[in-house]
Amino acid sequence: MSLNNILSGLEPNPASYASASAEIENMSCSLLHSARIGILSSFTSNHLKPYLVVEAARRGIFADIFFGPYGQFEQQILVPDSSLCDFNPDVLVIAALLEDFSPLLTEGFLSLDQISVQSEIDSVCCRMKGMLESFRGQGTAKLLVFNFTLPGAPAAGLADPMLRSSQTEAVASLNSRLAKICASVSECYVFDYEHLVRDIGREKMSDNKLQFLARIPFSAEAQKKVSERLSRYIHALFNPPRKCLVLDMDNTLWGGIVAEDGLGGIHLGEDYPGNIYKSFQKYLLTLRARGVLLTAASKNDEKDALAVLEGHTDCLIKKEHFSAFRINWNDKASSLREIASELNIGLDSLVFFDDSPVEREWVRENLPEVVVVDVPKDTMRYREALEESGVFDYLVLSEEDRKRPEMYKTEGQRKELNKKAVSLNDFLAQLHMTATIGKIDDESLPRVTQLLIKTNQFNATSRRYSASEINKKLEGGAIGMWIRVSDRFGDNGMVGLGIVEPEGKSAWRIDCFLLSCRIIGRGVEDALLSVLAEETRKNGGSTLIGEYIPSKKNSLIKDFYPDRGFSLESSEEGFWKYDLNAGVPPKPEFIQLVLK
């Protein structure tokens, strides 16, 4: 039986999930990403297995799950031959409920003074930090850590907000501290359990009978919801967010058809049903602030659609918010291809949102790389459908992510300058570029890891390393450097990196060399290569070896090394060498270099 058949027949009850889970575990997982998931909890958690297996499969993950005995965090993490260590997880979930991890901060809260509250918060943080750092010292699994929420009403009841140090504030302070601890440990992320409880509702979250009989804190409904959210996080661990949302306009950004209903006849405003579309536009602008490129593919007369964007007082999304758009009568698949080409991104960066099932099916058939969201008929569920799809889930939101829409906007200004330039060198000189190059450290590591995962076209080896794997390379003597570029139009952010490893006494190999596609061809790659070569020479290297591993997407970098004076190694194809005794590859004169 196929996965689609299994999921289509699923009922929202424990028996149906148990049956579907067994079928998924027995099927071939060749089309799914296999992941070993370890769960350490302060409660009985193995009841989550059928829900988690099914919900993970729904997001393309074949989950092999280990459940540790409840409450045995340190025993499983610190003992070298523990069952968790034998399992060797790809992902470790640490799920500690506050009432189990710190009874003093729950039922014992009113016995504490302010100093004691802070002392107990310190104690919880110290224990959690010790566990996480101990695990990271010996394991490479990605970590998901539940944050905390009160198990029920505050101990002081209605008086809690008026306490000098309220229980609610104490939990908020603890969660803030926990987030900072997770940020200090490589590839460790907060699972926002507190937010999930608010989403589900405390009354629906638990079942007293299950709690008292079996130490199961979740109702059957909550078991499903927790597993859905966990699988969404796990999916985000292995899959970078998509870059670009392609929107329809009529009956998507507003209600009605502007060509037929006119500017004053469409539904968009403060009253129902126009307020539904206005609320959806607010959410779309939030996505843009998150770093998602907004684009449009609409079958319409351009003047009619632009009249809404520029002339309707309740239209929050304006023309300038779109990084690209195709408003014409062409088929949507062609429009999506043109949008991807204009933005210089792959089709696998696109997400398509259109109220028409016909248009959605056409794009599915013609562009299988594009994620097509199943848009509900109920317009009030538009936001929910897009958010729950997980296509724009960031576990860490970098400065570069937030600035992405503006970066692509300034890219249009660069293209206009390029049209006016006499030659390529003239254009590059007029950009007044500054390249800042520094060594990979704890501060730059999250963005470096993100670049390794997301960069495909100008990527010499296409190797994907975790933060802990990069750290091990650097600790082993590798040179790792990042490059950040700005010009007269703005800051492009961190756009590339290189990692060079010693291969012997004098030979060093470029293990990773990559650059964001939006900056290719401006000499930035030469600036990075030159500095990497100089650093290699300073470390005793006399031969620099460039490695190229072909992939489906990186033909753009195929001739990079030979074009820079590297000679082909006779022993093995795909390796090129450069004699550093004769100097290093030159830096572009039109780029000002800043070394950090």
Sequence and secondary structure as in RCSB ss.txt:
>XXXX:A:sequence
MSLNNILSGLEPNPASYASASAEIENMSCSLLHSARIGILSSFTSNHLKPYLVVEAARRGIFADIFFGPYGQFEQ
QILVPDSSLCDFNPDVLVIAALLEDFSPLLTEGFLSLDQISVQSEIDSVCCRMKGMLESFRGQGTAKLLVFNFTL
PGAPAAGLADPMLRSSQTEAVASLNSRLAKICASVSECYVFDYEHLVRDIGREKMSDNKLQFLARIPFSAEAQKK
VSERLSRYIHALFNPPRKCLVLDMDNTLWGGIVAEDGLGGIHLGEDYPGNIYKSFQKYLLTLRARGVLLTAASKN
DEKDALAVLEGHTDCLIKKEHFSAFRINWNDKASSLREIASELNIGLDSLVFFDDSPVEREWVRENLPEVVVVDV
PKDTMRYREALEESGVFDYLVLSEEDRKRPEMYKTEGQRKELNKKAVSLNDFLAQLHMTATIGKIDDESLPRVTQ
LLIKTNQFNATSRRYSASEINKKLEGGAIGMWIRVSDRFGDNGMVGLGIVEPEGKSAWRIDCFLLSCRIIGRGVE
DALLSVLAEETRKNGGSTLIGEYIPSKKNSLIKDFYPDRGFSLESSEEGFWKYDLNAGVPPKPEFIQLVLK
>XXXX:A:secstr
  HHHHHHT  SSHHHHHHHHHHHHHS  TTSEEEEEEEEESS  GGGHHHHHHHHHHTTEEEEEEE  TT HHH
HHH TTSHHHHH  SEEEEE  HHHH GGGTTTGGG  HHHHHHHHHHHHHHHHHHHHHHHHH   EEEEE    
SSS TTGGGGGGSTT HHHHHHHHHHHHHHHHHHSTTEEEE HHHHHHHH HHHH  HHHHHHH   S HHHHHH
HHHHHHHHHHHHHS   SEEEE  BTTTBBS HHHH TTTSB SSSTTHHHHHHHHHHHHHHHHHT EEEEEEES
 HHHHHHHHHH TT    GGGEEEEEEESS HHHHHHHHHHHHT  GGGEEEE S HHHHHHHHHH TTSEE   
 SSGGGHHHHHHHT TT  SS  HHHHHHHHHHHHHHHHHHHHHH SSHHHHHHHH EEEEEEE  TTTHHHHHH
HHHH  TEESS     HHHHHHHHHTT EEEEEEEEETTEEEEEEEEEEEEE SSSEEEEEEEEE GGGTTSSHH
HHHHHHHHHHHHHTT SEEEEE    SS GGGTTHHHHTT EE SSSTTEEEEEGGG      TTEEEEE 
